[in-house]
Amino acid sequence: MVKEVTAVFPGTFDPITLGHQDLIRRSAAMFATVIVAVAAAHHKKTMFTLDERLETVREVFAFVENVRVEPFTGLVRDFAVGHGAGVMVRGVRSVTDFDYEAQLAGMNRALAPDVDTLFLTPDARYQYISSTLVREIATLKGDVRQFVAPQVFDRLTAKLTG
């Protein structure tokens, strides 16, 4: 029996990259609803405010009907349970990512046994892209157009030029 499952795809998305977009679109093909949970990121300094990140992700996914974008603070487990999610989707680019994500998945499983974690790897074209590297390259005036959607590139450029 196929169930109507809600999935949560959490992240900071500072900025959202083509790798994120790939994973979210693929998740949207698998689940009835995908909630992109944009973290307030109290633990790190972001380039974009929470409102800017929410706006950008909403703009990128405006035409994908089963993708919603919501902010969250605190434990992602609480967000997932509070939204009735049965799955948390996490992107894994490398063995290093997997080690960290496996630890998080274990903790989340202990905290919310009814929420499974699904690991997805991005398309090979996006395997090496990270928001951190995109921000760093853009800050150093490098061209990041190949790593982000055009509207994200425009927002990055506007942010860095004043």
VMD Tcl script that builds the backbone (N, CA, C; Angstrom):
set m [mol new atoms 486]
animate dup $m
set s [atomselect $m all]
$s set {name element resname resid chain x y z} {
  {N N MET 1 A 0.838 -1.177 0.000}
  {CA C MET 1 A 0.000 0.000 0.000}
  {C C MET 1 A 0.889 1.248 0.000}
  {N N VAL 2 A 0.580 2.187 -0.880}
  {CA C VAL 2 A 1.309 3.447 -0.958}
  {C C VAL 2 A 0.607 4.455 -0.057}
  {N N LYS 3 A 1.399 5.120 0.790}
  {CA C LYS 3 A 0.847 6.109 1.706}
  {C C LYS 3 A 1.182 7.512 1.219}
  {N N GLU 4 A 0.327 8.443 1.598}
  {CA C GLU 4 A 0.602 9.853 1.352}
  {C C GLU 4 A 1.608 10.302 2.410}
  {N N VAL 5 A 2.854 10.411 2.032}
  {CA C VAL 5 A 3.911 10.720 2.993}
  {C C VAL 5 A 4.382 12.157 2.806}
  {N N THR 6 A 4.542 12.838 3.940}
  {CA C THR 6 A 5.151 14.169 3.942}
  {C C THR 6 A 6.613 14.001 4.322}
  {N N ALA 7 A 7.472 14.635 3.542}
  {CA C ALA 7 A 8.908 14.604 3.811}
  {C C ALA 7 A 9.376 16.012 4.173}
  {N N VAL 8 A 10.375 16.066 5.029}
  {CA C VAL 8 A 11.006 17.332 5.387}
  {C C VAL 8 A 12.431 17.313 4.850}
  {N N PHE 9 A 12.809 18.380 4.173}
  {CA C PHE 9 A 14.180 18.553 3.684}
  {C C PHE 9 A 14.740 19.780 4.402}
  {N N PRO 10 A 15.473 19.562 5.503}
  {CA C PRO 10 A 15.965 20.692 6.293}
  {C C PRO 10 A 17.324 21.198 5.809}
  {N N GLY 11 A 17.576 22.463 6.063}
  {CA C GLY 11 A 18.883 23.023 5.743}
  {C C GLY 11 A 18.914 24.509 6.017}
  {N N THR 12 A 20.092 25.072 5.872}
  {CA C THR 12 A 20.258 26.509 6.048}
  {C C THR 12 A 20.011 27.232 4.727}
  {N N PHE 13 A 20.451 26.628 3.622}
  {CA C PHE 13 A 20.234 27.172 2.277}
  {C C PHE 13 A 20.759 28.601 2.167}
  {N N ASP 14 A 22.053 28.739 2.465}
  {CA C ASP 14 A 22.695 30.057 2.494}
  {C C ASP 14 A 23.853 30.122 1.511}
  {N N PRO 15 A 23.591 30.122 0.208}
  {CA C PRO 15 A 22.319 30.105 -0.498}
  {C C PRO 15 A 21.934 28.685 -0.933}
  {N N ILE 16 A 20.721 28.561 -1.467}
  {CA C ILE 16 A 20.301 27.293 -2.055}
  {C C ILE 16 A 21.108 27.095 -3.342}
  {N N THR 17 A 21.611 25.882 -3.542}
  {CA C THR 17 A 22.450 25.578 -4.701}
  {C C THR 17 A 21.700 24.654 -5.660}
  {N N LEU 18 A 22.299 24.427 -6.818}
  {CA C LEU 18 A 21.707 23.484 -7.772}
  {C C LEU 18 A 21.687 22.066 -7.203}
  {N N GLY 19 A 22.626 21.749 -6.322}
  {CA C GLY 19 A 22.618 20.447 -5.653}
  {C C GLY 19 A 21.397 20.299 -4.757}
  {N N HIS 20 A 21.105 21.323 -3.958}
  {CA C HIS 20 A 19.890 21.311 -3.133}
  {C C HIS 20 A 18.653 21.145 -4.025}
  {N N GLN 21 A 18.603 21.950 -5.091}
  {CA C GLN 21 A 17.446 21.915 -5.974}
  {C C GLN 21 A 17.242 20.527 -6.570}
  {N N ASP 22 A 18.320 19.881 -6.970}
  {CA C ASP 22 A 18.250 18.534 -7.520}
  {C C ASP 22 A 17.609 17.578 -6.508}
  {N N LEU 23 A 18.078 17.624 -5.284}
  {CA C LEU 23 A 17.575 16.714 -4.254}
  {C C LEU 23 A 16.123 17.014 -3.886}
  {N N ILE 24 A 15.769 18.277 -3.822}
  {CA C ILE 24 A 14.396 18.651 -3.472}
  {C C ILE 24 A 13.434 18.256 -4.585}
  {N N ARG 25 A 13.810 18.483 -5.834}
  {CA C ARG 25 A 12.946 18.087 -6.963}
  {C C ARG 25 A 12.752 16.570 -6.987}
  {N N ARG 26 A 13.818 15.825 -6.762}
  {CA C ARG 26 A 13.707 14.364 -6.741}
  {C C ARG 26 A 12.852 13.899 -5.573}
  {N N SER 27 A 12.979 14.566 -4.430}
  {CA C SER 27 A 12.138 14.243 -3.279}
  {C C SER 27 A 10.672 14.524 -3.593}
  {N N ALA 28 A 10.413 15.625 -4.289}
  {CA C ALA 28 A 9.037 15.989 -4.646}
  {C C ALA 28 A 8.401 14.947 -5.563}
  {N N ALA 29 A 9.225 14.229 -6.327}
  {CA C ALA 29 A 8.701 13.161 -7.187}
  {C C ALA 29 A 8.386 11.893 -6.379}
  {N N MET 30 A 8.959 11.777 -5.182}
  {CA C MET 30 A 8.773 10.578 -4.355}
  {C C MET 30 A 7.698 10.714 -3.293}
  {N N PHE 31 A 7.444 11.945 -2.839}
  {CA C PHE 31 A 6.564 12.139 -1.693}
  {C C PHE 31 A 5.405 13.059 -2.040}
  {N N ALA 32 A 4.305 12.885 -1.324}
  {CA C ALA 32 A 3.118 13.702 -1.565}
  {C C ALA 32 A 3.406 15.178 -1.322}
  {N N THR 33 A 4.126 15.452 -0.248}
  {CA C THR 33 A 4.487 16.822 0.110}
  {C C THR 33 A 5.927 16.841 0.586}
  {N N VAL 34 A 6.658 17.849 0.145}
  {CA C VAL 34 A 8.008 18.078 0.653}
  {C C VAL 34 A 8.014 19.466 1.280}
  {N N ILE 35 A 8.371 19.504 2.549}
  {CA C ILE 35 A 8.505 20.787 3.234}
  {C C ILE 35 A 9.992 21.099 3.323}
  {N N VAL 36 A 10.394 22.150 2.646}
  {CA C VAL 36 A 11.772 22.616 2.748}
  {C C VAL 36 A 11.826 23.452 4.023}
  {N N ALA 37 A 12.511 22.924 5.022}
  {CA C ALA 37 A 12.588 23.554 6.334}
  {C C ALA 37 A 13.856 24.394 6.397}
  {N N VAL 38 A 13.701 25.699 6.353}
  {CA C VAL 38 A 14.833 26.618 6.336}
  {C C VAL 38 A 15.172 26.993 7.777}
  {N N ALA 39 A 16.368 26.591 8.194}
  {CA C ALA 39 A 16.798 26.794 9.579}
  {C C ALA 39 A 17.132 28.249 9.857}
  {N N ALA 40 A 16.727 28.705 11.030}
  {CA C ALA 40 A 17.094 30.047 11.468}
  {C C ALA 40 A 18.616 30.157 11.615}
  {N N ALA 41 A 19.281 29.024 11.828}
  {CA C ALA 41 A 20.755 28.960 11.871}
  {C C ALA 41 A 21.337 29.791 12.999}
  {N N HIS 42 A 20.807 29.616 14.178}
  {CA C HIS 42 A 21.297 30.329 15.348}
  {C C HIS 42 A 22.752 30.005 15.662}
  {N N HIS 43 A 23.238 28.867 15.180}
  {CA C HIS 43 A 24.582 28.395 15.501}
  {C C HIS 43 A 25.666 28.861 14.535}
  {N N LYS 44 A 25.265 29.544 13.459}
  {CA C LYS 44 A 26.286 30.048 12.540}
  {C C LYS 44 A 25.843 31.354 11.906}
  {N N LYS 45 A 26.833 32.107 11.472}
  {CA C LYS 45 A 26.581 33.391 10.824}
  {C C LYS 45 A 26.247 33.133 9.367}
  {N N THR 46 A 25.114 33.649 8.927}
  {CA C THR 46 A 24.709 33.464 7.537}
  {C C THR 46 A 24.912 34.751 6.753}
  {N N MET 47 A 25.084 34.598 5.452}
  {CA C MET 47 A 25.197 35.761 4.574}
  {C C MET 47 A 23.820 36.400 4.392}
  {N N PHE 48 A 22.810 35.551 4.217}
  {CA C PHE 48 A 21.445 36.008 3.989}
  {C C PHE 48 A 20.621 35.850 5.267}
  {N N THR 49 A 19.707 36.777 5.487}
  {CA C THR 49 A 18.809 36.661 6.634}
  {C C THR 49 A 17.865 35.482 6.416}
  {N N LEU 50 A 17.196 35.078 7.471}
  {CA C LEU 50 A 16.207 34.006 7.346}
  {C C LEU 50 A 15.138 34.390 6.330}
  {N N ASP 51 A 14.628 35.605 6.395}
  {CA C ASP 51 A 13.599 36.038 5.444}
  {C C ASP 51 A 14.105 36.014 4.007}
  {N N GLU 52 A 15.340 36.417 3.789}
  {CA C GLU 52 A 15.916 36.383 2.432}
  {C C GLU 52 A 16.045 34.946 1.935}
  {N N ARG 53 A 16.484 34.061 2.815}
  {CA C ARG 53 A 16.630 32.652 2.410}
  {C C ARG 53 A 15.273 32.018 2.114}
  {N N LEU 54 A 14.279 32.318 2.945}
  {CA C LEU 54 A 12.921 31.809 2.695}
  {C C LEU 54 A 12.393 32.310 1.356}
  {N N GLU 55 A 12.557 33.587 1.109}
  {CA C GLU 55 A 12.099 34.206 -0.139}
  {C C GLU 55 A 12.770 33.570 -1.355}
  {N N THR 56 A 14.071 33.347 -1.251}
  {CA C THR 56 A 14.815 32.766 -2.368}
  {C C THR 56 A 14.356 31.336 -2.651}
  {N N VAL 57 A 14.234 30.522 -1.615}
  {CA C VAL 57 A 13.812 29.124 -1.815}
  {C C VAL 57 A 12.384 29.090 -2.357}
  {N N ARG 58 A 11.531 29.948 -1.845}
  {CA C ARG 58 A 10.143 30.000 -2.361}
  {C C ARG 58 A 10.124 30.395 -3.832}
  {N N GLU 59 A 10.967 31.331 -4.201}
  {CA C GLU 59 A 11.032 31.759 -5.597}
  {C C GLU 59 A 11.495 30.610 -6.497}
  {N N VAL 60 A 12.516 29.898 -6.063}
  {CA C VAL 60 A 13.054 28.790 -6.857}
  {C C VAL 60 A 12.010 27.676 -7.051}
  {N N PHE 61 A 11.199 27.425 -6.016}
  {CA C PHE 61 A 10.234 26.320 -6.080}
  {C C PHE 61 A 8.789 26.781 -6.269}
  {N N ALA 62 A 8.591 27.984 -6.741}
  {CA C ALA 62 A 7.244 28.536 -6.915}
  {C C ALA 62 A 6.359 27.667 -7.812}
  {N N PHE 63 A 6.940 26.961 -8.736}
  {CA C PHE 63 A 6.144 26.205 -9.700}
  {C C PHE 63 A 6.119 24.705 -9.429}
  {N N VAL 64 A 6.571 24.298 -8.257}
  {CA C VAL 64 A 6.506 22.887 -7.869}
  {C C VAL 64 A 5.408 22.790 -6.806}
  {N N GLU 65 A 4.259 22.260 -7.218}
  {CA C GLU 65 A 3.049 22.312 -6.398}
  {C C GLU 65 A 3.156 21.638 -5.038}
  {N N ASN 66 A 3.899 20.557 -4.941}
  {CA C ASN 66 A 3.929 19.815 -3.677}
  {C C ASN 66 A 5.131 20.160 -2.803}
  {N N VAL 67 A 5.769 21.286 -3.086}
  {CA C VAL 67 A 6.880 21.765 -2.244}
  {C C VAL 67 A 6.424 23.015 -1.507}
  {N N ARG 68 A 6.550 22.957 -0.180}
  {CA C ARG 68 A 6.271 24.105 0.681}
  {C C ARG 68 A 7.580 24.532 1.339}
  {N N VAL 69 A 7.679 25.780 1.682}
  {CA C VAL 69 A 8.888 26.306 2.326}
  {C C VAL 69 A 8.473 26.940 3.648}
  {N N GLU 70 A 9.094 26.465 4.734}
  {CA C GLU 70 A 8.747 26.930 6.071}
  {C C GLU 70 A 10.024 27.196 6.872}
  {N N PRO 71 A 9.992 28.184 7.753}
  {CA C PRO 71 A 11.141 28.415 8.635}
  {C C PRO 71 A 11.073 27.489 9.840}
  {N N PHE 72 A 12.228 27.227 10.457}
  {CA C PHE 72 A 12.199 26.514 11.728}
  {C C PHE 72 A 13.354 26.928 12.615}
  {N N THR 73 A 13.114 26.790 13.913}
  {CA C THR 73 A 14.144 26.974 14.921}
  {C C THR 73 A 14.089 25.746 15.817}
  {N N GLY 74 A 15.122 25.526 16.556}
  {CA C GLY 74 A 15.129 24.383 17.461}
  {C C GLY 74 A 15.463 23.087 16.743}
  {N N LEU 75 A 14.965 21.995 17.303}
  {CA C LEU 75 A 15.273 20.673 16.757}
  {C C LEU 75 A 14.442 20.392 15.512}
  {N N VAL 76 A 15.113 19.918 14.472}
  {CA C VAL 76 A 14.399 19.569 13.246}
  {C C VAL 76 A 13.424 18.426 13.518}
  {N N ARG 77 A 13.744 17.606 14.485}
  {CA C ARG 77 A 12.842 16.522 14.879}
  {C C ARG 77 A 11.491 17.087 15.304}
  {N N ASP 78 A 11.491 18.147 16.100}
  {CA C ASP 78 A 10.244 18.768 16.544}
  {C C ASP 78 A 9.468 19.331 15.359}
  {N N PHE 79 A 10.188 19.921 14.427}
  {CA C PHE 79 A 9.547 20.465 13.225}
  {C C PHE 79 A 8.903 19.338 12.429}
  {N N ALA 80 A 9.645 18.255 12.202}
  {CA C ALA 80 A 9.133 17.125 11.416}
  {C C ALA 80 A 7.893 16.514 12.071}
  {N N VAL 81 A 7.975 16.234 13.351}
  {CA C VAL 81 A 6.851 15.646 14.075}
  {C C VAL 81 A 5.663 16.612 14.064}
  {N N GLY 82 A 5.921 17.881 14.290}
  {CA C GLY 82 A 4.865 18.886 14.315}
  {C C GLY 82 A 4.145 19.057 12.993}
  {N N HIS 83 A 4.806 18.698 11.899}
  {CA C HIS 83 A 4.207 18.802 10.570}
  {C C HIS 83 A 3.745 17.447 10.031}
  {N N GLY 84 A 3.777 16.438 10.889}
  {CA C GLY 84 A 3.290 15.117 10.484}
  {C C GLY 84 A 4.153 14.427 9.447}
  {N N ALA 85 A 5.425 14.767 9.403}
  {CA C ALA 85 A 6.324 14.156 8.411}
  {C C ALA 85 A 6.698 12.737 8.815}
  {N N GLY 86 A 6.782 11.869 7.840}
  {CA C GLY 86 A 7.217 10.503 8.080}
  {C C GLY 86 A 8.660 10.280 7.678}
  {N N VAL 87 A 9.207 11.252 6.945}
  {CA C VAL 87 A 10.560 11.107 6.406}
  {C C VAL 87 A 11.294 12.431 6.476}
  {N N MET 88 A 12.583 12.342 6.793}
  {CA C MET 88 A 13.476 13.473 6.693}
  {C C MET 88 A 14.477 13.123 5.598}
  {N N VAL 89 A 14.605 13.990 4.604}
  {CA C VAL 89 A 15.528 13.747 3.489}
  {C C VAL 89 A 16.802 14.535 3.747}
  {N N ARG 90 A 17.930 13.860 3.605}
  {CA C ARG 90 A 19.231 14.493 3.804}
  {C C ARG 90 A 20.112 14.209 2.587}
  {N N GLY 91 A 20.813 15.240 2.135}
  {CA C GLY 91 A 21.730 15.087 1.022}
  {C C GLY 91 A 23.101 14.655 1.514}
  {N N VAL 92 A 23.709 13.752 0.761}
  {CA C VAL 92 A 25.035 13.242 1.108}
  {C C VAL 92 A 25.911 13.306 -0.149}
  {N N ARG 93 A 26.994 14.100 -0.074}
  {CA C ARG 93 A 27.895 14.252 -1.212}
  {C C ARG 93 A 29.111 13.351 -1.130}
  {N N SER 94 A 29.518 13.013 0.084}
  {CA C SER 94 A 30.787 12.314 0.262}
  {C C SER 94 A 30.738 11.427 1.500}
  {N N VAL 95 A 31.812 10.672 1.700}
  {CA C VAL 95 A 31.921 9.822 2.884}
  {C C VAL 95 A 31.912 10.696 4.142}
  {N N THR 96 A 32.556 11.843 4.076}
  {CA C THR 96 A 32.573 12.758 5.218}
  {C C THR 96 A 31.156 13.196 5.559}
  {N N ASP 97 A 30.379 13.572 4.544}
  {CA C ASP 97 A 28.973 13.919 4.767}
  {C C ASP 97 A 28.232 12.743 5.393}
  {N N PHE 98 A 28.478 11.544 4.853}
  {CA C PHE 98 A 27.751 10.371 5.347}
  {C C PHE 98 A 28.032 10.128 6.829}
  {N N ASP 99 A 29.283 10.227 7.235}
  {CA C ASP 99 A 29.621 10.011 8.646}
  {C C ASP 99 A 28.829 10.951 9.552}
  {N N TYR 100 A 28.810 12.217 9.197}
  {CA C TYR 100 A 28.086 13.209 9.986}
  {C C TYR 100 A 26.577 12.959 9.937}
  {N N GLU 101 A 26.059 12.728 8.731}
  {CA C GLU 101 A 24.613 12.539 8.554}
  {C C GLU 101 A 24.121 11.258 9.220}
  {N N ALA 102 A 24.938 10.208 9.231}
  {CA C ALA 102 A 24.557 8.958 9.892}
  {C C ALA 102 A 24.418 9.180 11.395}
  {N N GLN 103 A 25.307 9.978 11.948}
  {CA C GLN 103 A 25.214 10.327 13.370}
  {C C GLN 103 A 23.929 11.090 13.667}
  {N N LEU 104 A 23.645 12.103 12.844}
  {CA C LEU 104 A 22.413 12.871 13.014}
  {C C LEU 104 A 21.183 11.978 12.869}
  {N N ALA 105 A 21.204 11.094 11.881}
  {CA C ALA 105 A 20.065 10.200 11.652}
  {C C ALA 105 A 19.830 9.305 12.862}
  {N N GLY 106 A 20.901 8.824 13.455}
  {CA C GLY 106 A 20.772 7.989 14.644}
  {C C GLY 106 A 20.171 8.750 15.811}
  {N N MET 107 A 20.625 9.971 16.014}
  {CA C MET 107 A 20.077 10.802 17.088}
  {C C MET 107 A 18.611 11.134 16.818}
  {N N ASN 108 A 18.307 11.507 15.577}
  {CA C ASN 108 A 16.920 11.829 15.236}
  {C C ASN 108 A 16.014 10.607 15.386}
  {N N ARG 109 A 16.526 9.442 15.043}
  {CA C ARG 109 A 15.744 8.195 15.179}
  {C C ARG 109 A 15.446 7.920 16.655}
  {N N ALA 110 A 16.423 8.186 17.518}
  {CA C ALA 110 A 16.215 7.990 18.954}
  {C C ALA 110 A 15.196 8.994 19.498}
  {N N LEU 111 A 15.236 10.209 18.968}
  {CA C LEU 111 A 14.331 11.266 19.432}
  {C C LEU 111 A 12.934 11.181 18.813}
  {N N ALA 112 A 12.857 10.701 17.572}
  {CA C ALA 112 A 11.576 10.620 16.850}
  {C C ALA 112 A 11.530 9.311 16.068}
  {N N PRO 113 A 11.227 8.191 16.738}
  {CA C PRO 113 A 11.275 6.875 16.095}
  {C C PRO 113 A 10.344 6.715 14.890}
  {N N ASP 114 A 9.326 7.568 14.783}
  {CA C ASP 114 A 8.384 7.451 13.669}
  {C C ASP 114 A 8.809 8.232 12.422}
  {N N VAL 115 A 9.944 8.906 12.497}
  {CA C VAL 115 A 10.433 9.678 11.349}
  {C C VAL 115 A 11.707 9.007 10.830}
  {N N ASP 116 A 11.619 8.474 9.611}
  {CA C ASP 116 A 12.787 7.843 8.989}
  {C C ASP 116 A 13.650 8.898 8.317}
  {N N THR 117 A 14.933 8.599 8.157}
  {CA C THR 117 A 15.849 9.470 7.411}
  {C C THR 117 A 16.203 8.780 6.111}
  {N N LEU 118 A 16.064 9.502 5.020}
  {CA C LEU 118 A 16.407 8.996 3.696}
  {C C LEU 118 A 17.597 9.799 3.188}
  {N N PHE 119 A 18.677 9.110 2.843}
  {CA C PHE 119 A 19.851 9.777 2.278}
  {C C PHE 119 A 19.764 9.744 0.758}
  {N N LEU 120 A 19.990 10.887 0.133}
  {CA C LEU 120 A 20.052 10.982 -1.320}
  {C C LEU 120 A 21.384 11.597 -1.716}
  {N N THR 121 A 21.952 11.091 -2.785}
  {CA C THR 121 A 23.158 11.718 -3.325}
  {C C THR 121 A 22.746 12.577 -4.515}
  {N N PRO 122 A 23.376 13.726 -4.672}
  {CA C PRO 122 A 23.015 14.585 -5.805}
  {C C PRO 122 A 23.535 14.004 -7.117}
  {N N ASP 123 A 22.972 14.493 -8.187}
  {CA C ASP 123 A 23.463 14.185 -9.522}
  {C C ASP 123 A 24.966 14.476 -9.549}
  {N N ALA 124 A 25.714 13.695 -10.299}
  {CA C ALA 124 A 27.177 13.836 -10.355}
  {C C ALA 124 A 27.611 15.267 -10.699}
  {N N ARG 125 A 26.790 15.981 -11.469}
  {CA C ARG 125 A 27.133 17.362 -11.837}
  {C C ARG 125 A 27.200 18.286 -10.624}
  {N N TYR 126 A 26.540 17.897 -9.523}
  {CA C TYR 126 A 26.440 18.760 -8.352}
  {C C TYR 126 A 27.125 18.188 -7.121}
  {N N GLN 127 A 27.815 17.087 -7.279}
  {CA C GLN 127 A 28.397 16.336 -6.171}
  {C C GLN 127 A 29.343 17.180 -5.303}
  {N N TYR 128 A 30.000 18.124 -5.873}
  {CA C TYR 128 A 31.039 18.885 -5.173}
  {C C TYR 128 A 30.572 20.262 -4.711}
  {N N ILE 129 A 29.332 20.637 -5.009}
  {CA C ILE 129 A 28.855 21.983 -4.691}
  {C C ILE 129 A 28.406 22.068 -3.239}
  {N N SER 130 A 28.834 23.121 -2.558}
  {CA C SER 130 A 28.338 23.402 -1.210}
  {C C SER 130 A 28.053 24.889 -1.104}
  {N N SER 131 A 27.103 25.237 -0.256}
  {CA C SER 131 A 26.779 26.652 -0.038}
  {C C SER 131 A 27.995 27.412 0.468}
  {N N THR 132 A 28.762 26.771 1.335}
  {CA C THR 132 A 29.954 27.412 1.897}
  {C C THR 132 A 30.929 27.800 0.791}
  {N N LEU 133 A 31.192 26.875 -0.131}
  {CA C LEU 133 A 32.120 27.169 -1.231}
  {C C LEU 133 A 31.545 28.220 -2.176}
  {N N VAL 134 A 30.242 28.150 -2.435}
  {CA C VAL 134 A 29.607 29.145 -3.303}
  {C C VAL 134 A 29.760 30.537 -2.693}
  {N N ARG 135 A 29.482 30.667 -1.400}
  {CA C ARG 135 A 29.639 31.971 -0.727}
  {C C ARG 135 A 31.080 32.457 -0.809}
  {N N GLU 136 A 32.018 31.557 -0.548}
  {CA C GLU 136 A 33.431 31.944 -0.551}
  {C C GLU 136 A 33.880 32.402 -1.936}
  {N N ILE 137 A 33.522 31.642 -2.964}
  {CA C ILE 137 A 33.909 31.998 -4.332}
  {C C ILE 137 A 33.273 33.329 -4.725}
  {N N ALA 138 A 31.980 33.493 -4.412}
  {CA C ALA 138 A 31.281 34.740 -4.758}
  {C C ALA 138 A 31.898 35.927 -4.031}
  {N N THR 139 A 32.232 35.757 -2.755}
  {CA C THR 139 A 32.833 36.825 -1.968}
  {C C THR 139 A 34.181 37.254 -2.563}
  {N N LEU 140 A 34.896 36.293 -3.131}
  {CA C LEU 140 A 36.198 36.583 -3.745}
  {C C LEU 140 A 36.067 36.974 -5.215}
  {N N LYS 141 A 34.831 37.300 -5.621}
  {CA C LYS 141 A 34.517 37.797 -6.964}
  {C C LYS 141 A 34.642 36.742 -8.058}
  {N N GLY 142 A 34.530 35.470 -7.680}
  {CA C GLY 142 A 34.510 34.403 -8.671}
  {C C GLY 142 A 33.104 34.221 -9.227}
  {N N ASP 143 A 33.017 33.592 -10.375}
  {CA C ASP 143 A 31.734 33.387 -11.056}
  {C C ASP 143 A 31.080 32.095 -10.553}
  {N N VAL 144 A 29.955 32.214 -9.892}
  {CA C VAL 144 A 29.271 31.038 -9.331}
  {C C VAL 144 A 27.994 30.684 -10.107}
  {N N ARG 145 A 27.837 31.252 -11.292}
  {CA C ARG 145 A 26.616 31.003 -12.084}
  {C C ARG 145 A 26.350 29.527 -12.342}
  {N N GLN 146 A 27.396 28.733 -12.450}
  {CA C GLN 146 A 27.204 27.310 -12.752}
  {C C GLN 146 A 26.775 26.486 -11.530}
  {N N PHE 147 A 26.721 27.104 -10.357}
  {CA C PHE 147 A 26.406 26.388 -9.123}
  {C C PHE 147 A 25.042 26.727 -8.529}
  {N N VAL 148 A 24.429 27.825 -9.021}
  {CA C VAL 148 A 23.153 28.285 -8.456}
  {C C VAL 148 A 22.209 28.697 -9.587}
  {N N ALA 149 A 20.923 28.738 -9.276}
  {CA C ALA 149 A 19.914 29.199 -10.236}
  {C C ALA 149 A 20.124 30.688 -10.522}
  {N N PRO 150 A 19.673 31.162 -11.685}
  {CA C PRO 150 A 19.870 32.572 -12.046}
  {C C PRO 150 A 19.368 33.557 -10.986}
  {N N GLN 151 A 18.194 33.311 -10.401}
  {CA C GLN 151 A 17.672 34.248 -9.405}
  {C C GLN 151 A 18.522 34.235 -8.127}
  {N N VAL 152 A 19.129 33.102 -7.821}
  {CA C VAL 152 A 20.023 33.018 -6.660}
  {C C VAL 152 A 21.308 33.791 -6.960}
  {N N PHE 153 A 21.812 33.637 -8.171}
  {CA C PHE 153 A 23.000 34.387 -8.593}
  {C C PHE 153 A 22.745 35.896 -8.479}
  {N N ASP 154 A 21.566 36.329 -8.946}
  {CA C ASP 154 A 21.225 37.752 -8.874}
  {C C ASP 154 A 21.195 38.247 -7.432}
  {N N ARG 155 A 20.648 37.443 -6.537}
  {CA C ARG 155 A 20.578 37.841 -5.122}
  {C C ARG 155 A 21.976 37.883 -4.492}
  {N N LEU 156 A 22.810 36.913 -4.847}
  {CA C LEU 156 A 24.191 36.902 -4.346}
  {C C LEU 156 A 24.932 38.150 -4.812}
  {N N THR 157 A 24.801 38.442 -6.094}
  {CA C THR 157 A 25.478 39.608 -6.663}
  {C C THR 157 A 25.014 40.897 -5.989}
  {N N ALA 158 A 23.697 41.021 -5.802}
  {CA C ALA 158 A 23.146 42.217 -5.163}
  {C C ALA 158 A 23.644 42.326 -3.717}
  {N N LYS 159 A 23.696 41.219 -3.021}
  {CA C LYS 159 A 24.143 41.215 -1.612}
  {C C LYS 159 A 25.595 41.663 -1.528}
  {N N LEU 160 A 26.418 41.193 -2.452}
  {CA C LEU 160 A 27.859 41.469 -2.381}
  {C C LEU 160 A 28.242 42.834 -2.947}
  {N N THR 161 A 27.353 43.426 -3.732}
  {CA C THR 161 A 27.690 44.743 -4.295}
  {C C THR 161 A 27.011 45.877 -3.550}
  {N N GLY 162 A 26.275 45.521 -2.516}
  {CA C GLY 162 A 25.834 46.589 -1.676}
  {C C GLY 162 A 24.399 46.793 -1.463}
}
mol reanalyze $m
mol bondsrecalc $m
mol representation Tube
mol addrep $m
